[in-house]
Amino acid sequence: MKKLKYRTIILSDVHLGTPHCKIDEVNDFLKHTRCDRLILNGDIIDAWQLSRSGKWESSHTRFVRLILKKMEKHGTEVIYLRGNHDDLLRRFIPLDFMNIQIREDYAFSTAQGKEYFVLHGDVFDLVTTHLKILSHIGDFGYQWLLGFNRLYSRWWRWKGKGNFSLSKYIKSRVKSAVSFISNYEEQVVKLARSKGYDGVMCGHIHTPDNKMLDGVHYMNSGDWVESLTSIVEHDDGTLEVLSYEAFQAVLANEVITMSAEDFQGEALAPSVNE
């Protein structure tokens, strides 16, 4: 089985336990990748939804098994950072067991020697941090929006127009949403600069990004509910936000290349009758 090799993979906002989690896609991504370090940057398990109407599926258990396999078979270092939906981990932080570290935040150096600060990012959301009741109401509205969007997307695809994300549209068009994201990014970058880091990586707002802000490299890993994106570090230290669609294309190309090399090798091999 062909697997893509990365030095580091950062995933966030998988939201296991919710019906909107793209579990088959994220499991496929994990199955076909290898990495030295895997950072699970918050909201991997959605304890909020599990305590209400959420449901744990066998495919969600497979997600956990795929990670354990990476640890046991390939020696992958796993860092789990607390998010707001899995904030029950707060009482255990910091905690180390086996090859897993559970932390509030994390810092690491790329192969190019760049220093990055990694955190989920909910500490910059005042509603999430200080007004938990309102944040749960907001989460209920978001879940409703995702459910409505599933129906709308079916109609959109029936018209031959592909997928459509209503929440992404709202984030990009509603002035208050655009302002919130902009303020969020500014605060994250300000913290990273104050600590002397070259860059910062976060999640939380489900908006993947990769850009320079005031001299600081800002990256957001997105989510596995709508964006289906992650941050990956290549062996040479370069970083990118990788979408599941792009990942599939790279994997398919690697398989085709490998098959072509095997075919060429067979063609050049001497015949047993020669």
Secondary structure as UniProt FT lines:
FT   STRAND          4..11
FT   TURN            19..20
FT   HELIX           23..31
FT   STRAND          33..41
FT   HELIX           47..50
FT   TURN            51..53
FT   HELIX           58..74
FT   STRAND          77..81
FT   TURN            85..86
FT   HELIX           87..92
FT   STRAND          95..97
FT   TURN            98..99
FT   STRAND          100..103
FT   STRAND          105..109
FT   TURN            111..112
FT   STRAND          115..119
FT   HELIX           122..124
FT   HELIX           126..130
FT   HELIX           132..158
FT   TURN            159..160
FT   HELIX           166..173
FT   HELIX           175..194
FT   TURN            195..196
FT   STRAND          199..202
FT   STRAND          209..213
FT   TURN            214..215
FT   STRAND          216..220
FT   TURN            224..227
FT   STRAND          229..233
FT   TURN            235..236
FT   STRAND          239..243
FT   HELIX           244..268
FT   TURN            272..273
//
